[in-house]
Amino acid sequence: MDELIAELRQRQAASLELGGASRVERQHNQGKLTARERIALLFDDGSFEELGQLATHVYTPVTTIPNKHTPADGVVTGFGKIEGRQAAVVAEDFTILGGSLGINNFIKKTRMIELAQRDKLPIVWLFDGAGARTDEFIGEGLAPMHHFMDIAKLSGVTPQIAGVLGPCAGDSSLLPAMMEFIVMVEGTAMLAAGGPPLVKMGTGEDVTKEELGGTDLHCRISGVADNRAVDDADAIRQIRRYLSYMPTNTYEYPPYVEPEDSPDRRDEDLAGILPENKRRPYDMMKIINKVVDQDSFFEIKPDFAKMMITGLARMNGHAVGIIANQPKVMAGAITAAAGAKHRHFMDLCNAFHLPIIFLMDTPGVMTGPQSEKEGALRAGMTIAHSFAFARVPLLTLTIHKGFGYGAAAMGGLGAGQSTTLAWPNADFNAIPLDSGIQAAYRALLEAADDPEAEQARLEAELGALCGAFPAAEQMKIDDIIEPAATRPRLIQALERALTHRTQAPVPATRWGILP
């Protein structure tokens, strides 16, 4: 037994050395941490429980290096605690054959998916690998589909998070796209179905890694990734923060944090954020940060579809989702990209029982040839599906304008809200009043001696019918509130809506065909 224990310890020590000192140094020189250093940052001190530490490569008749040394077979897997709560991790090790996917490497990954399903635990993927090892998979037949299906079945059951910290190509590149939160490290991360050499071979194009699948491409243009990080430590900090708002699984409610901010806090400066000229933009982020618990807002997808703001926050210690229009970008209109961003985030909140607060200021769904080409109609209407199956409290506050279907998509009338509030200056209409008058009263305007004066007269006359007070009189909204009272009124409505949490949480379900 002593000899066996000694051998065990020797094998364990060899695994901890990763690919050796020279390869670890090369990893550091590239500005990257090793897989084990990343895990140490992810989990609470001393909580990591490793599985599959002694795994190694599979020898095949065509293996290019028959005696290659692959500690843990290029991927470190196991469990640990994040702020005292259990989570799983899969961390690719670039110091071992470039973090490539081998047969046992793949088995380890699918084993972690299996255990995350069984134990209903969040799973964090830390990607830094170069695709499959061709030699090990020759003769294996068609690529398997079952691990993608298992991840899909896990969606909305437990949080699934991806940190793309280096190259991520081939089979591995498909996995992050299935996660609900993806963070990429600037300068080192690449996410693409194939690398530049494969693109050159297949299409003849010369592209850089950044052009093909860099952080800016996926965080700003494609929207495949959510957040960017300056380095590995920042990426892991964001992952830990994201999970702090989430329950361990859908059978729990999100964790409550004792607040340090008063629920009764008024802010007399809120009204001053709106410009006197209603056509001038303002920054919705200023309102959000004044309303939520201090320093609690964590924005999701800050660089993508900037006319829509999505993020996590706390209101009197309760975790909530925030969906808001950003008037300083395209007046807060809902584009195809904004609609997709809204829908995905709303589904995330519904899956994990986070109440949603809508801050509305939108002229509606974006119109024009480009918008139609992008499919704004379809993207916008997916939001209706999300509302139809939402089971979380929905709170709506109209800050300035709510026009057309855009207003409905931002939690307008008939969306099943727990409360609908508005500031006194709010405007409601099917379309913006000025353009509506030009369409409906064209003949009258053309016949007028002074068309501009007639337009102004009609806007003043009809505008009186479209404001917050007529809406309140007709019970189209529940109440008009002073801007200064926004935080306490939203918290009151939220905590009233949360009385149902005396009952066990029910997993989200949906039916139908998503547009």
C-alpha positions, 0 to 999 in steps of 0.5 A: 500500500505504501508504494501505491500511495507514493505512486499516487502522490507522484502522479498528483504532483506531476499533474500540478506541474501542468505542461512544465515550467517552460510552458507555464512561463510561455502562458504568463508571457502571453498575459494569461494565467494557467488553468489552475491559477484561474480556478484558484481565483474562481473558488473560495480558498481551499474549496476546490475538489478535483475530479479526473486529475489522473486522466491522460491521453488515449493512445491510438495507432496514428497518435503522433507522439505515442509517449506524450505526457498529458497531465489531466489530459489538458483540462482541469475539472471539479467542484468548489465554492463561490461565496459559499455556494457549490459550482462546477468548473471545466478549465482548459489547460493550454500548457498541455497540447494547446488545451486541445480536445482529446478523447479522455479530455472530452469524457471529462467534460461530458462527465462534468455536464452529467454531474452538473445536471445530477446535482443541479449546480452552476457550471463555469467553463474556462476556455483556452484551447485549440480544437480537437486532436485529429490523431485521437479522433481518426476513425471515431466516425461522426462528431457526437451531438449528445453533449450539446443536447445535454447543455441545451437541457441544462439551460435555464436549470442551472447557470452556465457561464463561459470565460473565453480566455484564449483561443477557442475553436472547433468543437469547443467554440460551439459550447460558449455560444450555448451559455447564458453569460459569456465574457471574453478577455481582450487581446488573448481571446478568440472565438471562431469555428476555425482559426485563420489557417482553416479560413485561408484553406477554405475560403482563401481569405487572409484574416487575423485572429481578432478580425475572425473572432476577437473580443470587439467582434463578438461583444460589439458586433455579433453579440455572441459574447456578453462582456469584455474583460481586460485580463483573466483576473477581471474575467473571473471577477465578473463571473463571480459577480454574475453568479452572486445574483443567481440562484444555484439552480431554478429550484431556488430563489436568488440570494438575498443580500442585506442592504446598506442602502435605505429603501426610503431614499429619495433623490431630488436630482432625478428630475434634473436628468431630463433635459427641458427640450424633450428632443434632446437625449440623456443618459439612462444609466444616470437614472439606473445608478440613482435608483438601484442599491448603491454600486449594485448595477452589473451591466450585461452586453454593454457594447452590443445594441447600446440603445437597449440596456440590460443588467443585474442589480439589487433593490433593497437587497433583492436581486433584479433584472433591469431592462431600459431604453437608452435615449442617447442612442437612436432615441432608444428605438428597438432594433433587431439587435436590441430586440434579441438582447431584450428577449434573451435577458428577459428569458434569463431572468424568468428562468432564474426567478429574477423580477424585472424592472422596465425603465421605458423611454422609446419611440417604438420599433425602428423603421426603415429599409435597413431595419426591415432587412435586419428583421426588427419585426421578428426580433421585436415579436420574440419579446411577446413570447417572453412576456407570455411565459413570464412568471416573475414580477414585472415592474414598469416605469415610463420615464419619458415616452412610450410609443407603439409596440415599443412601449408594449415590449418595454412592459406596457399595458397588458403585459401582466405587470405587478405595477405600472408607474410613470413620471408626470412628463410621460407621453403615450401614443401609437406613434410620435405625435408630430409625425402622427399629425403630419400623416393624419392631418396632411390636408389640413396642414397643406391648406393652412396659411401657416402650416408650422403654426397649425402643426404647433396648435394641433400638437398642443391640443392633441398632446394634452390627450397623450400625457401621463395624467390622461393615462392615469385617469383612464387607468392605463397606468397605476399611478404617477409618481414624483421622480424623487420617489422612484426608488421607494415606490419601486421597492414597495411594489417589488416587495409586495410582488415577492410575497409569493416566495413563501411558496417553492419556486417553479421552473420556467416552462415555455411552449410554442414556436419562437418567432 
